[in-house]
Amino acid sequence: MNLLKKPLTALCAVAVVITLLLTVVANVVFGDINYYQREFEKYNVTENIDMSMEDIMSVMKELMDYLHDDRENLEGIETTVNGKHVMFFTDREKTHMADCKVLFDGGFAIRNVSFGIFAVLLVILIITKSFDYRFFLKSCGVFSVCILALFVFIAIAASINFDACFEIFHKIFFNNDLWIFDPAEDLIINVLVEELFMDIALKIGIWCMAILAAFTACGAYLFIKDKKRVA
């Protein structure tokens, strides 16, 4: 077990960091439906589309339920637009949202697997009396530095040109152009405005960077303390 002690501890550390980061994403996106109403009011989306805020939030709740796997599909979602009773989602929108759901489902799966790996390894290490919390925190710190560097790069790029980053993101994760909507035909783009995505990305970034910074600080503290002890 001694030969596997450090590799397993390092893997345990990587798993817990990934679990926490993906949990942040899930909580920001799905944790508070009222957050979206505040954002819609902030950016006056009712000026983009002739719908009441109540109807917009009703549609938004159905969409969130679908993306969170609490609703089977986006069929039959009716609302009132321009005084007319219509189906909110077009076929193009439904197909793109299905693609988005695949991403969220993948994220949930990775988070759950990561948590499982962390929990199992932690139990094994504790039972075998091989858990070294100092090495665990150092490993969390090292991995966090790598992710933090990536986050900083993305943050700088997004602050310079968010549109370009937004486009690159979609080209990486989607193999079609169904994410390009026409405001005159596709209602969703009038509700989910670009500023909303910017705020969501910022909120996720702040929380994730706080977690990564905390792990980095703990790891750095232990590295410095151990180095002084040896000296």
TAPELIN-V416391 format. One record per run of one state. SS is the DSSP state (H for helix, E for strand, L for the rest). FROM is the first residue (numbers start at 1). TO is the last residue. If there is no record, write none. Layout:
SS&FROM&TO, SS&FROM&TO
This chain:
L&1&1, H&2&30, L&31&32, H&33&42, L&43&44, H&45&47, L&48&52, H&53&67, L&68&77, E&78&81, L&82&83, E&84&87, L&88&90, H&91&127, L&128&132, H&133&160, L&161&161, H&162&173, L&174&187, H&188&191, L&192&193, H&194&230, L&231&231
